[in-house]
Amino acid sequence: MYICKRQPQVLRLRCASLRMTDFILRFAQDDSGEGWGTRYFRKTEKTMLLAIDVGNTNTVLGLYKLEGAKPELAAHWRVTTHRSQTADEYGVLFVNLFEMNGMKPSQVAHIIISSVVPPVEGTLREVCRNYFHTEPLFVEPGIKTGMPVLVDNPTELGADRLVNAIAAFERYGGPCVIVDFGTATTFDVVSAKGEYLGGAISPGLGISADALFSRAARLGRVEIKRPAKVIGTNTVTHIQSGLYYGYIGLVDGILERIMTELGAPARVIATGGLARLISEDSRFITEIDDMLTLDGLLILFERNRAAKPRGKAH
């Protein structure tokens, strides 16, 4: 090598050959004894599963490490679902989330998606291809679930509801009822044999409150929270009492009737953004599982891994 004298203020070192570069990178070692160059240029191993649950209000992402005896949830995020957002906007957001946690999109080997927002599905497919170079697996008709769906038209069942039912039966057994507090609150019933029997859908607490505030001119928007007592002493606590205890009455009323129809007690699992708030005073909810949907996506991925291997992006 030589020193370039035409620019004396800058020392520019050139290697005589690529072999010399390799020599420097391999033997410039740190305390671990491993060359920093070897580590920097080592090919990133694809060892992770990205699970995405797209809801009407929020999109939840979970990143699972697949190596080892049991998959492990390494990170998870909740972002707002934007129907008009482009693939590049979603892609930049996802990449930034990864980098904030010291991870890279190149570590993702597989992606599985459940969605109840059809306009976003094509966008996310493009994100998977362009930013993760992976063909996603969608929870849709034809996927292997391992759960009989005993409803009039199984194709009408929301992907997230099926995923929740599969995860709940796998983790808690049956019979069980899953209450998912989202934009809508859904009730899903699974038999002792692991059959999806059906359920119910009601307006979510958030949109119920929005309807009240938008239609009642003299009622201002308040925080949805558990009031100190049922009998309020001002307009704010009146509204909070009606929203909170009224919604608990809705949830427990439906659950009580479900138990009667089943003819046997069932374990009730709550999930979703408001699960912890409502479960506090429910007479029937026994479990709160914030990761139920993500874990259900992991279970579905494992059941379909051999049957439907990852495709190549085009």
Buried (B, 14 or more C-beta within 10 A) or exposed (E): EEEEEEEEEEEEEEEEEEEEEBBBBEEEEEEEEEBEBBEEEEEEEBBBBBBBBBBBBBBBBBBBBBEEEEBEBBBBBEBEBBEEBEBEEBBEBBBEBBEEEEBEBBBBBBBBBBBBBEEBBEBBBBBBBEBBEBBBBBBEEEBEBEBEBEEEEEEEBBBBBBBBBBBBBBBBEBBBBBBBBBBBBBBBBBBEEBBBBBBBEBBBBBBBBEEBEEEEEEBEEBEBEEBEEEEBEEEBBBBBBBBBBEBBEBBBEBBEEBBEEBEEEBBBBBBBBBBBBBBEBBEBBBBBBBBBBBBBBBBBBEBBBEEEEBEEBE
